[in-house]
């Protein structure tokens, strides 16, 4: 139900006036929860954080019986008093003047009358504001009634202070107690008023003795001094009490600390005894020195904590560690074989590098001849020319070249030693020709590799992957990896060594391709197995139906057999009677035998069928 605007304004006004929720609820005839919701929504809407202080201020004004205007005027008046140094605080130097404490109080004083009539409360503490009240009530009003100016009052007070001593005729017999108390040299010997002595000498010629009478202000000073001493003693007493309390707290703290230390010491001794017994037991029974194996113990308990101290999980983890240990040994063996293969490959690479250097030297020589104008074509032409000359002159091919070079050496002085050089070149050429097929094969393999490597790199195959694959094929060549266990293939690899390495590559690739078809074969076999299981379920249901029908048939045949037995007995009696009459012998046989075996448990039938 939504409250009307008038009710909301009334609730908010009552809240600001300091009324309780119960009063607001009774005045507006609504529930307290509605009052709370209205006030909460209003405070959230205006967003003023100091709304509670405003409400308290309003409540205080309402209880004081004044208006906001009067409150503002009072604040202005207090500010004016503050500008004159009048503060709302205790000013002990004027307390004795406000509330007289001597027994000889003036009963006609309006302040005393007001005090006795109940105007002053018992627990009233005079302040500077009270001084102001006293000034207004006593001094200002009396001066106003008597027509005395304030300046005259100040001058008269100063005169009283300066010329206040009184003369007594019987001074020796009527010495006041103030003279004895105040003239103590240890108490008031340094007190002065406007740098003047406390007591004046009287100039009256009628008295032979000088009388010293104290001023009233000096008595107030003496009282103030005593008050200060009392306050000082009170402060010292409080300090001593505080020190006693602090010492008591320190004592309690020390006792508590001692108790805790004793308890911790007992616990420490208990743990130390337990540790020593554990250390001794481990050393005597298991031969374990706890100091040396401490880090291992910590690791073990850390592992136990990881598995929440579950024994099954811990045993399972240690079984896995044992299997991993065997796997690590197997992997270490594979790594050793791979390292051996790597060393062999490195040696082979070194030999190939040497051959490469030799081939490079030969190629450099051929290139030098080519640069000199003696390429393969020219050398071949020179060879053919020498052969033609040898054929035409009947010279052996083997000696033709030698003779040609010898003739060149003998006939041309500038070409001395050329025949030897030709022999060296021919020897080198022969060597190069012998190495050309291998180098050609190397270049062809390099050409094939240069065409294959980009294709492999395109699919993310790196050099390390190729080397790893070669290691796998090498392992397959050695018979360590067998996808399809076959003793005959092992005999071929281990004994005959007739299959070349390319065959193993093709065989390995075919094995991998065949592995790719295993999933499809498994899927087909699973579907075939599901079909067989479905047929078995159908056959079991048919078998169960046949068993039920057989059971019914057996019951029917049993009933027929009973009736036939009865019929046969009747026939036997008839035949017996006929035989007695006719003396005939008749041999009769049972009509048929019925034997029915049934099983009521279909599950046993299924199990038997599965066993079959």
C-alpha positions as CSV (number, residue, x, y, z in Angstrom):
1,X,0.0,0.0,0.0
2,X,1.4,3.4,-1.0
3,X,1.2,6.1,1.7
4,X,-0.2,9.5,0.8
5,X,1.9,12.6,0.5
6,X,0.4,14.1,3.6
7,X,1.3,11.0,5.7
8,X,4.8,11.0,4.3
9,X,5.3,14.7,5.2
10,X,3.8,14.1,8.6
11,X,6.2,11.2,9.3
12,X,9.2,13.1,8.1
13,X,8.2,16.2,10.2
14,X,7.8,13.9,13.3
15,X,11.2,12.3,12.6
16,X,12.9,15.7,12.4
17,X,11.1,16.8,15.6
18,X,12.9,13.9,17.4
19,X,9.9,11.7,18.0
20,X,10.2,7.9,18.2
21,X,8.9,5.5,15.6
22,X,6.1,4.4,18.0
23,X,4.9,8.0,18.5
24,X,5.0,8.7,14.8
25,X,3.1,5.4,14.1
26,X,0.4,6.2,16.7
27,X,0.0,9.8,15.4
28,X,-0.4,8.8,11.7
29,X,-2.1,5.4,12.3
30,X,0.5,3.4,10.3
31,X,2.9,0.5,11.1
32,X,6.4,1.0,12.4
33,X,7.8,-0.8,9.4
34,X,6.1,1.8,7.1
35,X,7.6,4.6,9.2
36,X,11.0,3.1,8.9
37,X,10.6,2.6,5.1
38,X,9.4,6.2,4.6
39,X,12.3,7.6,6.6
40,X,14.9,5.4,5.0
41,X,13.7,6.3,1.5
42,X,13.7,10.0,2.4
43,X,17.3,9.9,3.8
44,X,18.5,8.0,0.7
45,X,16.7,10.6,-1.6
46,X,18.2,13.7,0.0
47,X,21.7,12.2,0.4
48,X,22.7,14.3,3.5
49,X,25.1,12.3,5.7
50,X,24.6,14.5,8.8
51,X,20.8,14.1,9.0
52,X,21.1,12.4,12.4
53,X,22.9,15.4,13.9
54,X,20.2,17.7,12.5
55,X,17.6,15.5,14.1
56,X,19.4,15.5,17.5
57,X,19.7,19.3,17.3
58,X,16.0,19.6,16.6
59,X,15.2,17.3,19.5
60,X,17.5,19.2,21.8
61,X,15.8,22.5,20.9
62,X,12.3,21.0,21.4
63,X,13.2,19.6,24.8
64,X,14.8,23.0,25.8
65,X,11.5,24.8,25.1
66,X,13.1,27.4,22.8
67,X,12.7,28.2,19.1
68,X,15.2,28.2,16.3
69,X,15.3,32.0,16.4
70,X,16.0,32.0,20.2
71,X,18.7,29.5,19.7
72,X,20.3,31.7,17.0
73,X,20.1,34.7,19.4
74,X,21.7,32.6,22.2
75,X,24.5,31.5,19.9
76,X,25.1,35.2,19.0
77,X,25.1,36.1,22.6
78,X,27.6,33.3,23.5
79,X,29.8,34.6,20.7
80,X,29.7,38.1,22.1
81,X,30.7,36.7,25.6
82,X,33.5,34.7,24.0
83,X,34.8,37.8,22.4
84,X,35.1,39.3,25.9
85,X,37.0,36.2,27.1
86,X,34.0,34.6,28.9
87,X,34.0,30.8,28.2
88,X,31.8,28.0,29.3
89,X,34.5,26.4,31.4
90,X,35.6,26.1,35.1
91,X,37.5,29.1,36.4
92,X,38.6,28.1,39.9
93,X,40.0,31.5,40.8
94,X,36.5,33.0,41.2
95,X,34.7,30.0,42.8
96,X,35.2,31.3,46.3
97,X,33.7,34.6,45.4
98,X,30.7,33.1,43.8
99,X,29.8,30.6,46.6
100,X,31.0,31.8,50.0
101,X,32.3,29.0,52.2
102,X,32.8,30.7,55.5
103,X,30.4,30.2,58.3
104,X,29.9,34.0,58.5
105,X,28.1,34.2,55.2
106,X,25.8,37.1,54.5
107,X,22.3,35.8,54.8
108,X,21.0,38.9,52.9
109,X,23.1,38.1,49.8
110,X,20.6,37.2,47.0
111,X,23.0,34.6,45.7
112,X,23.1,32.9,49.1
113,X,19.3,33.1,49.3
114,X,19.0,31.6,45.8
115,X,21.4,28.8,46.8
116,X,19.4,28.1,50.0
117,X,16.1,28.2,48.2
118,X,17.2,25.6,45.7
119,X,18.3,27.9,42.9
120,X,21.7,26.2,43.0
121,X,21.8,22.4,42.4
122,X,23.9,20.3,44.7
123,X,26.1,19.1,41.8
124,X,26.4,22.6,40.3
125,X,30.0,23.4,39.2
126,X,30.6,27.2,39.0
127,X,31.9,28.4,35.7
128,X,32.9,31.7,34.1
129,X,29.3,31.9,32.9
130,X,28.2,31.6,36.5
131,X,30.6,34.5,37.3
132,X,28.8,36.5,34.6
133,X,25.4,35.6,36.2
134,X,26.7,36.7,39.6
135,X,28.1,39.9,38.1
136,X,24.7,40.7,36.4
137,X,22.6,39.7,39.5
138,X,24.7,41.2,42.3
139,X,27.1,43.8,41.1
140,X,25.5,45.2,37.9
141,X,21.9,45.3,39.3
142,X,22.9,46.7,42.6
143,X,25.0,49.4,41.0
144,X,22.1,50.2,38.6
145,X,19.7,50.4,41.6
146,X,22.1,52.6,43.6
147,X,23.0,54.8,40.6
148,X,26.7,53.8,40.8
149,X,28.8,53.8,37.7
150,X,30.9,50.8,36.8
151,X,34.1,52.9,36.6
152,X,33.6,54.0,40.3
153,X,33.1,50.3,41.3
154,X,36.5,49.4,39.8
155,X,38.2,52.4,41.4
156,X,36.7,51.6,44.8
157,X,37.8,47.9,44.6
158,X,41.3,49.1,43.8
159,X,41.2,51.4,46.8
160,X,40.0,48.6,49.0
161,X,42.9,46.5,47.9
162,X,45.4,49.3,48.5
163,X,44.0,50.8,51.7
164,X,42.2,48.0,53.3
165,X,44.0,47.5,56.7
166,X,41.8,48.0,59.8
167,X,42.9,49.1,63.2
168,X,41.7,47.3,66.3
169,X,42.0,48.8,69.7
170,X,42.8,45.6,71.5
171,X,45.2,44.3,68.9
172,X,47.2,42.3,71.4
173,X,44.3,40.4,72.8
174,X,42.4,40.0,69.5
175,X,45.0,38.8,67.1
176,X,43.2,36.9,64.3
177,X,43.9,33.5,63.2
178,X,44.8,34.8,59.8
179,X,47.8,36.5,61.1
180,X,49.1,33.3,62.6
181,X,48.3,31.2,59.5
182,X,49.2,33.6,56.8
183,X,52.4,35.0,58.3
184,X,54.1,31.6,58.1
185,X,57.3,32.3,56.3
186,X,57.1,29.0,54.4
187,X,53.7,29.7,52.9
188,X,53.0,33.3,52.0
189,X,56.4,35.0,52.2
190,X,56.6,35.7,48.5
191,X,52.9,36.8,47.9
192,X,52.5,40.3,46.6
193,X,49.7,42.4,45.1
194,X,50.9,44.9,42.6
195,X,54.4,44.6,44.1
196,X,53.2,45.7,47.5
197,X,53.5,43.9,50.8
198,X,50.7,41.8,52.2
199,X,50.3,43.8,55.4
200,X,50.3,47.5,55.9
201,X,51.5,49.4,59.0
202,X,48.8,51.4,60.6
203,X,49.3,55.2,61.1
204,X,46.9,55.5,64.0
205,X,48.7,57.3,66.9
206,X,46.4,55.9,69.5
207,X,47.8,52.4,69.2
208,X,51.4,51.9,70.2
209,X,51.5,48.5,68.5
210,X,51.3,48.0,64.7
211,X,48.6,45.6,63.6
212,X,48.9,43.6,60.4
213,X,45.6,42.6,58.9
214,X,45.5,40.4,55.7
215,X,43.5,41.3,52.7
216,X,40.6,39.1,51.7
217,X,42.2,38.5,48.3
218,X,45.3,37.1,50.1
219,X,43.1,34.6,51.9
220,X,41.7,33.6,48.5
221,X,45.3,33.2,47.3
222,X,46.1,31.1,50.3
223,X,43.1,28.9,49.7
224,X,44.0,28.6,46.0
225,X,47.5,27.6,47.0
226,X,46.2,24.9,49.3
227,X,43.9,23.8,46.5
228,X,46.8,23.6,44.2
229,X,48.7,21.6,46.7
230,X,45.7,19.3,47.2
231,X,45.4,18.9,43.4
232,X,49.1,18.2,43.2
233,X,48.8,15.6,45.9
234,X,45.8,14.1,44.2
235,X,47.7,14.0,40.9
236,X,50.6,12.3,42.6
237,X,48.2,9.9,44.3
238,X,46.6,9.0,40.9
239,X,50.1,8.6,39.4
240,X,51.1,6.2,42.2
241,X,47.8,4.3,41.8
242,X,48.4,4.1,38.1
243,X,51.9,2.9,38.7
244,X,50.6,0.3,41.1
245,X,48.0,-0.8,38.4
246,X,50.7,-0.9,35.8
247,X,53.0,-2.9,38.0
248,X,50.0,-5.3,38.8
249,X,49.4,-5.7,35.0
250,X,53.1,-6.3,34.5
251,X,53.1,-8.8,37.3
252,X,50.0,-10.6,35.7
253,X,51.7,-10.5,32.3
254,X,54.9,-11.9,33.6
255,X,52.9,-14.7,35.4
256,X,51.0,-15.4,32.2
257,X,54.2,-15.5,30.2
258,X,55.9,-17.8,32.8
259,X,52.9,-20.1,32.7
260,X,53.0,-20.2,28.9
261,X,56.7,-20.8,28.9
262,X,56.3,-23.7,31.4
263,X,53.5,-25.2,29.2
264,X,55.6,-24.7,26.0
265,X,58.6,-26.2,27.8
266,X,56.6,-29.3,28.8
267,X,55.3,-29.6,25.2
268,X,58.9,-29.2,23.8
269,X,60.2,-31.8,26.2
270,X,57.4,-34.2,25.1
271,X,58.1,-33.6,21.4
272,X,61.9,-34.0,22.1
273,X,61.4,-37.3,23.9
274,X,59.2,-38.5,21.0
275,X,61.8,-37.4,18.5
276,X,64.6,-39.1,20.4
277,X,62.6,-42.4,20.6
278,X,61.7,-42.2,16.9
279,X,65.3,-41.5,16.0
280,X,66.5,-44.4,18.2
281,X,63.9,-46.8,16.7
282,X,64.8,-45.8,13.1
283,X,68.5,-46.3,13.8
284,X,68.2,-49.6,15.7
285,X,65.5,-51.3,13.6
286,X,65.9,-49.9,10.1
287,X,69.4,-48.5,10.3
288,X,68.3,-45.0,9.2
289,X,70.0,-41.9,10.5
290,X,67.4,-39.3,10.8
291,X,69.9,-36.4,10.5
292,X,71.0,-37.6,7.1
293,X,67.6,-38.6,5.7
294,X,65.6,-35.6,7.2
295,X,65.0,-34.0,3.8
296,X,63.8,-37.3,2.3
297,X,61.4,-37.7,5.2
298,X,60.0,-34.2,4.7
299,X,59.5,-35.0,1.0
300,X,57.7,-38.2,1.8
301,X,55.3,-36.6,4.3
302,X,54.8,-33.8,1.8
303,X,53.7,-36.4,-0.8
304,X,51.5,-38.1,1.8
305,X,49.8,-34.7,2.5
306,X,49.2,-34.2,-1.2
307,X,47.1,-37.4,-1.2
308,X,45.3,-36.4,2.0
309,X,47.1,-39.3,3.8
310,X,45.0,-41.8,1.8
311,X,46.8,-45.2,1.9
312,X,45.1,-46.5,-1.3
313,X,46.2,-43.4,-3.2
314,X,49.7,-43.6,-1.8
315,X,50.1,-47.3,-2.7
316,X,48.7,-46.6,-6.2
317,X,51.2,-43.8,-6.7
318,X,54.1,-46.0,-5.6
319,X,53.0,-48.7,-8.0
320,X,53.0,-46.1,-10.8
321,X,56.5,-45.0,-9.7
322,X,57.6,-48.7,-9.9
323,X,56.2,-49.0,-13.4
324,X,57.7,-45.7,-14.4
325,X,61.0,-47.0,-13.0
326,X,60.8,-50.0,-15.4
327,X,59.7,-47.7,-18.2
328,X,62.7,-45.4,-17.4
329,X,65.1,-48.3,-17.7
330,X,63.5,-49.3,-21.1
331,X,63.7,-45.8,-22.3
332,X,67.3,-45.6,-21.1
333,X,68.1,-48.7,-23.2
334,X,66.4,-47.0,-26.2
335,X,68.3,-43.9,-25.6
336,X,71.6,-45.9,-25.4
337,X,70.8,-47.5,-28.8
338,X,69.9,-44.1,-30.2
339,X,73.2,-42.7,-28.9
340,X,75.0,-45.7,-30.5
341,X,73.2,-45.1,-33.8
342,X,74.0,-41.4,-33.6
343,X,77.7,-42.1,-33.1
344,X,77.7,-44.4,-36.1
345,X,75.9,-41.8,-38.1
346,X,78.5,-39.2,-37.0
347,X,81.3,-41.5,-38.1
348,X,79.6,-42.0,-41.4
349,X,79.1,-38.3,-41.8
350,X,82.8,-37.8,-41.1
351,X,83.8,-40.3,-43.8
352,X,81.4,-38.6,-46.2
353,X,82.9,-35.3,-45.4
354,X,86.3,-36.7,-46.2
355,X,85.1,-38.1,-49.5
356,X,83.4,-34.8,-50.1
357,X,86.7,-33.0,-49.7
358,X,88.4,-35.4,-52.1
359,X,85.6,-34.9,-54.6
360,X,85.8,-31.2,-54.2
361,X,89.5,-31.3,-54.9
362,X,88.8,-33.3,-58.1
363,X,86.1,-30.9,-59.1
364,X,88.4,-28.0,-58.5
365,X,91.0,-29.7,-60.8
366,X,88.3,-30.2,-63.5
367,X,87.2,-26.7,-63.1
368,X,90.8,-25.5,-63.5
369,X,91.1,-27.5,-66.7
370,X,87.8,-26.2,-67.8
371,X,89.0,-22.6,-67.2
372,X,92.1,-23.5,-69.2
373,X,90.0,-24.6,-72.1
374,X,90.2,-28.4,-71.5
375,X,86.8,-29.4,-70.6
376,X,85.3,-32.9,-70.7
377,X,84.5,-32.4,-74.4
378,X,88.1,-31.4,-75.2
379,X,89.5,-34.2,-73.2
380,X,87.2,-36.7,-74.9
381,X,88.2,-35.3,-78.3
382,X,91.8,-35.6,-77.4
383,X,91.3,-39.2,-76.3
384,X,89.5,-40.0,-79.6
385,X,92.3,-38.4,-81.6
386,X,94.9,-40.5,-79.8
387,X,92.8,-43.6,-80.4
388,X,92.5,-42.9,-84.1
389,X,96.2,-42.3,-84.4
390,X,96.9,-45.5,-82.5
391,X,94.5,-47.5,-84.7
392,X,96.0,-46.1,-87.9
393,X,99.5,-46.8,-86.8
394,X,98.8,-50.2,-85.2
395,X,99.7,-49.1,-81.7
396,X,98.0,-50.5,-78.6
397,X,95.5,-48.3,-76.9
398,X,97.3,-48.6,-73.6
399,X,100.6,-47.5,-75.1
400,X,99.1,-44.9,-77.5
401,X,98.6,-42.3,-74.9
402,X,102.0,-42.9,-73.4
403,X,103.7,-42.6,-76.8
404,X,101.6,-39.6,-77.7
405,X,102.7,-37.8,-74.6
406,X,106.3,-39.0,-75.0
407,X,106.4,-37.7,-78.5
408,X,105.0,-34.4,-77.3
409,X,107.6,-34.3,-74.5
410,X,110.5,-35.2,-76.9
411,X,109.4,-32.9,-79.8
412,X,108.5,-29.8,-77.8
413,X,111.1,-28.3,-75.5
414,X,108.6,-25.9,-74.0
415,X,106.5,-28.9,-73.0
416,X,109.0,-30.9,-71.0
417,X,107.5,-33.1,-68.5
418,X,104.0,-32.8,-70.1
419,X,103.7,-36.5,-70.6
420,X,104.1,-37.1,-66.8
421,X,101.6,-34.5,-66.2
422,X,99.2,-36.1,-68.7
423,X,99.7,-39.4,-66.8
424,X,98.9,-37.7,-63.6
425,X,95.9,-36.1,-65.1
426,X,94.7,-39.4,-66.6
427,X,95.2,-41.1,-63.2
428,X,93.3,-38.3,-61.6
429,X,90.7,-38.5,-64.3
430,X,90.4,-42.2,-63.8
431,X,89.9,-41.7,-60.2
432,X,87.3,-39.0,-60.8
433,X,85.5,-41.2,-63.3
434,X,85.4,-43.9,-60.6
435,X,84.0,-41.4,-58.2
436,X,81.6,-39.8,-60.6
437,X,78.8,-42.4,-60.2
438,X,78.9,-42.1,-56.4
439,X,78.9,-38.3,-56.7
440,X,76.1,-38.5,-59.3
441,X,74.2,-40.7,-56.9
442,X,74.8,-38.2,-54.1
443,X,73.7,-35.3,-56.3
444,X,70.6,-37.2,-57.3
445,X,69.8,-38.0,-53.7
446,X,70.4,-34.4,-52.9
447,X,68.1,-33.3,-55.7
448,X,65.4,-35.7,-54.4
449,X,65.9,-34.4,-50.8
450,X,65.8,-30.8,-52.0
451,X,62.4,-31.5,-53.6
452,X,61.1,-33.5,-50.6
453,X,62.2,-31.3,-47.8
454,X,60.0,-28.3,-48.6
455,X,57.0,-30.6,-48.7
456,X,57.9,-32.0,-45.3
457,X,58.7,-28.5,-43.9
458,X,55.3,-27.4,-45.1
459,X,53.6,-29.9,-42.8
460,X,55.8,-29.0,-39.8
461,X,58.3,-31.9,-40.1
462,X,61.7,-30.8,-38.8
463,X,65.2,-32.2,-39.2
464,X,65.0,-33.7,-35.7
465,X,61.7,-35.4,-36.7
466,X,63.4,-36.9,-39.8
467,X,66.3,-38.2,-37.7
468,X,63.9,-39.6,-35.1
469,X,62.0,-41.4,-37.8
470,X,65.2,-42.8,-39.2
471,X,66.0,-44.1,-35.7
472,X,62.6,-45.7,-35.5
473,X,63.1,-47.4,-38.9
474,X,66.6,-48.5,-37.9
475,X,65.1,-50.0,-34.7
476,X,62.5,-51.7,-36.9
477,X,65.3,-53.0,-39.1
478,X,67.0,-54.5,-36.0
479,X,63.8,-56.2,-35.1
480,X,63.2,-54.2,-31.9
481,X,59.8,-52.9,-33.1
482,X,57.3,-55.3,-34.6
483,X,53.8,-54.2,-35.5
484,X,52.7,-57.7,-36.7
485,X,54.6,-60.3,-34.7
486,X,55.9,-62.9,-37.3
487,X,58.7,-65.3,-36.5
488,X,59.5,-65.7,-40.2
489,X,60.2,-62.0,-40.7
490,X,62.4,-62.1,-37.6
491,X,64.4,-64.9,-39.1
492,X,64.7,-62.9,-42.4
493,X,66.0,-59.9,-40.5
494,X,68.2,-61.6,-38.0
495,X,69.6,-64.6,-40.0
496,X,69.5,-64.0,-43.8
497,X,69.8,-60.2,-43.9
498,X,68.6,-60.4,-47.5
499,X,66.1,-57.5,-47.4
500,X,67.5,-54.2,-48.2
501,X,66.9,-50.9,-46.2
502,X,64.4,-49.4,-48.8
503,X,62.3,-52.5,-48.4
504,X,62.1,-51.8,-44.6
505,X,61.0,-48.3,-45.3
506,X,58.2,-49.5,-47.6
507,X,57.3,-52.2,-45.1
508,X,57.3,-49.7,-42.2
509,X,55.1,-47.3,-44.2
510,X,52.7,-50.1,-45.1
511,X,52.5,-51.1,-41.5
512,X,51.7,-47.5,-40.5
513,X,49.0,-47.3,-43.2
514,X,47.6,-50.6,-42.1
515,X,47.5,-49.2,-38.6
516,X,45.4,-46.3,-40.0
517,X,42.8,-48.9,-41.1
518,X,42.6,-50.6,-37.7
519,X,40.0,-48.0,-36.4
520,X,37.7,-48.7,-39.3
521,X,38.1,-52.4,-38.9
522,X,37.5,-52.1,-35.1
523,X,34.3,-50.1,-35.9
524,X,33.1,-52.8,-38.4
525,X,33.9,-55.5,-35.9
526,X,32.0,-53.7,-33.2
527,X,29.0,-53.2,-35.4
528,X,29.2,-56.9,-36.3
529,X,29.5,-57.8,-32.6
530,X,26.5,-55.7,-31.8
531,X,24.5,-57.5,-34.6
532,X,25.6,-60.9,-33.3
533,X,24.6,-59.9,-29.8
534,X,21.2,-58.7,-31.1
535,X,20.7,-62.1,-32.9
536,X,21.7,-63.9,-29.7
537,X,19.1,-61.9,-27.7
538,X,16.4,-62.7,-30.4
539,X,17.4,-66.4,-30.3
540,X,17.2,-66.4,-26.5
541,X,13.7,-64.9,-26.6
542,X,12.7,-67.5,-29.2
543,X,14.2,-70.2,-27.1
544,X,12.3,-69.0,-24.0
545,X,9.1,-69.0,-26.0
546,X,9.8,-72.5,-27.2
547,X,10.5,-73.6,-23.7
548,X,7.2,-72.2,-22.6
549,X,5.4,-73.9,-25.4
550,X,7.2,-77.2,-24.7
551,X,6.2,-76.9,-21.1
552,X,2.5,-76.5,-22.1
553,X,2.8,-79.4,-24.5
554,X,4.4,-81.6,-21.8
555,X,1.6,-80.8,-19.5
556,X,-1.0,-81.6,-22.2
557,X,0.8,-84.9,-23.0
558,X,1.0,-85.8,-19.4
559,X,-2.7,-85.3,-19.0
560,X,-3.3,-87.4,-22.2
561,X,-0.9,-90.0,-20.8
562,X,-3.0,-90.2,-17.6
563,X,-6.2,-90.6,-19.5
564,X,-4.6,-93.2,-21.8
565,X,-3.3,-95.1,-18.8
566,X,-6.9,-95.2,-17.5
567,X,-8.1,-96.3,-20.9
568,X,-5.4,-99.0,-21.1
569,X,-6.3,-100.3,-17.6
570,X,-9.9,-100.5,-18.7
571,X,-8.9,-102.4,-21.9
572,X,-6.7,-104.7,-19.9
573,X,-9.7,-105.6,-17.7
574,X,-11.8,-106.1,-20.7
575,X,-9.2,-108.2,-22.4
576,X,-8.6,-110.3,-19.3
577,X,-12.3,-111.0,-19.0
578,X,-12.4,-112.0,-22.7
579,X,-9.2,-114.1,-22.3
580,X,-10.8,-116.0,-19.5
581,X,-13.7,-116.6,-21.7
582,X,-12.0,-117.5,-24.9
583,X,-8.6,-118.6,-23.5
584,X,-6.8,-116.2,-25.7
585,X,-3.3,-114.7,-25.1
586,X,-2.8,-111.1,-26.1
587,X,0.5,-109.3,-25.8
588,X,0.1,-105.6,-25.3
589,X,2.7,-102.9,-25.1
590,X,2.7,-99.3,-24.0
591,X,1.4,-96.9,-26.5
592,X,4.3,-94.4,-26.2
593,X,6.6,-92.8,-23.6
594,X,6.7,-89.1,-23.0
595,X,9.8,-87.5,-21.3
596,X,9.9,-83.7,-21.0
597,X,12.8,-81.7,-19.4
598,X,12.3,-78.0,-18.8
599,X,14.3,-75.3,-17.1
600,X,12.6,-72.4,-15.4
601,X,15.7,-70.2,-15.2
602,X,16.3,-68.3,-18.4
603,X,19.5,-66.9,-17.1
604,X,21.0,-70.4,-16.7
605,X,19.9,-71.2,-20.2
606,X,21.6,-68.1,-21.5
607,X,24.8,-69.0,-19.6
608,X,24.7,-72.6,-21.0
609,X,24.2,-71.2,-24.5
610,X,27.1,-68.9,-24.1
611,X,29.3,-71.7,-22.8
612,X,28.3,-73.8,-25.8
